[in-house]
């Protein structure tokens, strides 16, 4: 018997199969958060360090920075977002398939940081929903890894953004 | 070898011409805004062929509120030259003489609203196209959001 894709039962937590499937689903999402390649400022340098050998983001399954938002489910906003960059950022976010998560890395992405002026968006949460905020100017790579682990815990609990 | 700056300037009569040395020890020539293209021509003929920078200083309250500063460099003489002029809003573009000035003039227009007459494409370069106002003018608020700090904020 053939069924249309939207009729496939996956999310019911009452049945044993559904429960295991949802566990498997969140486990696989949690352990392979693929960030979109999206560096904005000095925080991006720390993000690059995080993905390099010394800190090795691959230990947590997030080493695959995808140049296409279609293949990514995590956006690390690494730096200040200018008013002119804001619509571009939103478009990239909209292009990412659901479910997707956002990390606001650093003070600028979280609240505007030291740039309280006409040019900078005062916190990226004005444009996209943010799951994890990482303080620091810029945060050390360990802080970004900690943020990713925090996000993994959220994904594990099944907190999905729509 | 081109003629020296002294020779070039000696053969011209430019309104408001004043020579001096700037605070950072760079040779400086002031001129009335109308005479700026002629002065730029003279600088180019004298070997100052490398255009380095264009900056604007805003003094609100004056009718000629914008002071434009053009920085040139001579690679033959290893010598710097700064040209200054004042304007209330309009000044002749030097893009036809100095093509690299194109984006500098667009930035000055974007940030201060100085209109460069004769510029091929005088549009905003940094701010969004539909932005209202000129953010680096001194009488424009800095923007952003008010932040409330208290003494014992932790």
Interface residues (C-beta under 8 A of the other chain):
Chain A: X83 X84 X112 X115 X116 X117 X118 X119 X120 X122
Chain B: X126 X127 X128 X131 X135 X140 X141 X142 X143 X144 X145 X147
